[in-house]
Amino acid sequence: MARRITLKDNLQESRLFLRRTLAAILVVFLLLLVLLGRLAYLQIVSHEHFRTLSEDNRVRIEPVPPTRGLIFDRNGVLLAVNLPSYRLDIVPEQVDDLDTTLDRLGELIEIRAQDLERFHRLRQRMHRFEGVPLRLHLNDQEVARFAINRHRFQGVDIQAGLTRHYPLRSQAAHAVGYVGRINENDLQVLDEKNYRGTTHTGKTGIEKTYEDVLHGTVGYQQLETNAQGRTLRVLERQSPLPGSDLYLTLDARLQAAAEAAFGEFNGSAVAINPRDGSVLALVSLPGFDPNPFVKGIEYDRYQALQRNPDQPLFNRALRGQYPPGSTLKPFVGLAGLELGVIRPDSHVFCPGFYTLPGKERLYRDWKRSGHGHMDLHDSIVQSCDVYFYDLARSLGIDRMHDFLAQFGFGERTGIDIVGELPGLLPSSEWKRRARNEPWFPGETLISGIGQGFNLTTPVQLAAATAALATYGDFYQPHLVKALHAPGSPGLQPVFQPQAQRIPHSDIRNWDEVIQGMIDVVHGPRGTARAIGEGLGYRIGGKTGTAQVFSMPQEEDYEYDPEEIAFRLRDHALFIAFAPVDNPRIAVAVVVENGGSGSGVAAPIARKILDRYFADHPLEQASTDNDGQP
């Protein structure tokens, strides 16, 4: 059988090869198109996105906190400065195992629980690429230990900065205030963008009130870093704008003398220039050292301050509300004259007590045997209570309220520190509103001698005294005199004093009251005549003794301070201005549980005035350019 032979079909094979070749070329072409499309997407469409990502791998933007402004007294004495300090920062995105890193850091540097708590809290609100402070205020040994082991901690570094310091420590601490670490409450009110990189803010006093002026404006810098996050160089920098320096009206030397004058007593003294309202001294004792608050005061130490019965953190000058006692009598006497209720020669007989018509209750005078016949002058000089019981009854509580309100009693003075309290100037309307009770005549009597519901703060009392000394020019007290902005050639006044004029009915009425105050110190029967010896200038003053509790009115009751717990003893007060013919300083002194205004408070005021006139002799008054020598 013949074998079949298959002939090769070259044409068919050529066609098959061609189709396969074309298919392969098509696949390659399509793949090439996909590749080109992806390349175009990456290089053109997503160019900006990937360029940014690439930059972030080596460039870090870091805020640069501004330098906080300094605080000076009126003579250029530094009250708040900035000192170099070091802090430990962690950049979270550069740390592989944060918990392990924190544990290892704790072996080198003391890290307290509150440091960790604050670190984790800040980490929640900051970007991962930003440095989060772990420890502030490293000492030299801690800096040295970390520097040696720095290579072991990727993303951890020490940052140099400035920290607040108060060189005078407790002196004027309540006026200057202090800065503390920013907390959650601060974050609710602070500009987060401007405070990026800032760790502290003003907490009290001038530091808090003028926070906006002192802080400045944050800057930024672009840093080139290596793979470990270490800074290689600064690529670009926008410098921060430092805060302005503040010049206060306080006189540090007078402040020190005023604080020393209190000795072991607690209390407050405020000295004011009556011609412009500038505060020369603002004392609140006991004081406290504000420096530990800057670094983060220990819990036990803070609790000790809080539990201290002397309340060193309490600003008595602005928030202490005391009965004014007899220091209110010159103002009540002026009300009687100006409103035509009495004349200077109107007399009242003082048998040592006073009674309301038809009533048996005795309202006692401080002098049990009585003062006899008293006119206004003598009643101020000898501080006769009975005279002012009778005057208050004639005036009535509401007329007395309206007149005294002109001197700022019962209202905040508006001094430029936060936290001031208003005191209390009672009226019948106030009692109905506040207590839903009617006003009783007996309450009017004791209001006339500065007791009862009357409450005043030391700064309020000083401002009222200044207004009386100037025959009715009432200036708002203020503590900041001027600021010095960065780059500014000179000082810029912060406060433009403007007097509110208390209207006069008859200038002789003011003469009468002020003459009475002069004789309180310089008269032979004045209650503060003991401080008048050896004076090279003349003082107008008034003593006051304010009861801490209501004394029994029984006839045989005797007030014996030795038998009363110290904290229940009377407060001692004294108001003064000098020199009487051209007042340059007005002072209010409140000594807690001091007992006697003449024996304790008046000598303190004398020391304050002596210090002032030792530094500013009377003959230099004419050279004063700004209303203050």
C-alpha angles and dihedrals in degrees: 000000000000117000117238115236119209112213118219113250102217093176093056092049092049091054092048092050092048092052092050092048092050091048091051092048090049092052091048090048092050091049089049090052091052090049093049091046092052090045090052091048093051097041101038114016097037097029096113094045095052093040089057092048090050093051091050089059090067108015126069125188111217129185117235111211116221124246111260116241119254126242122225133180119239091276097048098264109150114244098169125023138170120242128191115264140166131228134187116238130190124201102208098204091058095052116087098195112019097184093052091046091052091049092050092047089052089061090060104032132030108254114183126206090251090054090055092045092052092045093054091045092052091044089061093059100037131076117262091240093056124092111251116205113241101170129015128202100022114193123230094263092052092049091051094048092051094045090058092050097036094114090064095060116067112195094017122107144155118248123201118221145140129274131198119256131181108209095190090053110197095007110111089349093146092052099043094036122191144259124243139181116293111258136186093276091052090051090061092064106025124091100253093204095050093045095050103129094015115116102181138049136180113280105177143004123005090340090065100034094052097034092127092054097042099044103061128195126306121243132202138218134192111226127196109219137186127233091279091054095251115148113251100176144335110258099184135358135196104192119226120244109241120230121257122265115242126218113201129206089233118114106217093202093051089045091054092048092049093050092047091049091067093063108183095346126105122223144088142278129189123190119193135183100236092206097065109003095248111155111234098182133008113188127186116170137234094036131190139221107256095195097086089056090060093056094040113273117239116255095241092049092049092048089051089056091047094049095044106117089215089063100219092183092057114101101222095179093064105019104029107105111197134171104257092219116187093346084083093061098086089054093047090047091051089050089054092051098041093047092047095242094125139013124222090256095048108126134208124186113231114202091170097273142047132215133192116238110275093008130107100203114113120223101201131217119226087242106065094200091052133234099257118219111005134186123191095269094051093042090057093044093049095029095234110193096195093059090055093043087059094043093049091051090052093047097045123218097272097052089045089050095050094049096046091047088069088068092055099258112152094019135084110260091221094238110174097254122092121240103045115155123215103227115215132276104184127219134167089255091052092052093050091048099041102034105015089233134120121250116255125214093234090060089058091057096054091043087061091064095044097260132104113055094347114122128171136175121230092245090050091050092049092050091050091049090051090052091051092048092054095047094252109332104135115193125187107245114242137179104197116077103176144338132225112214119204110272092011114132095221149359121300117212112239100191127044105199115224122179124225104217116226105214120245127221094184125354089214089067089062090046090054095052095043091049088055090053091049090054091049085073104022103030122096092241099036116133091229098039090121091073092050095075115110095002117158091198137035124258131201109205148153130207124219138187117193122198117233090201134017112269119225112258097219111132094235095049114119124193106228113175091196090065095047127082109260094244090054095054119110122275115243119223138181133176122193146162132194149239092018097212095051110012115212100166134032120191136193118191125189118183113190112231088350090138103207127053091198096043101041114012099041094054089052090053090048090056091050092050092045090054091048096050092043088060095037110034115203093244090063094058093096091059093060111119102182102038091269130080 
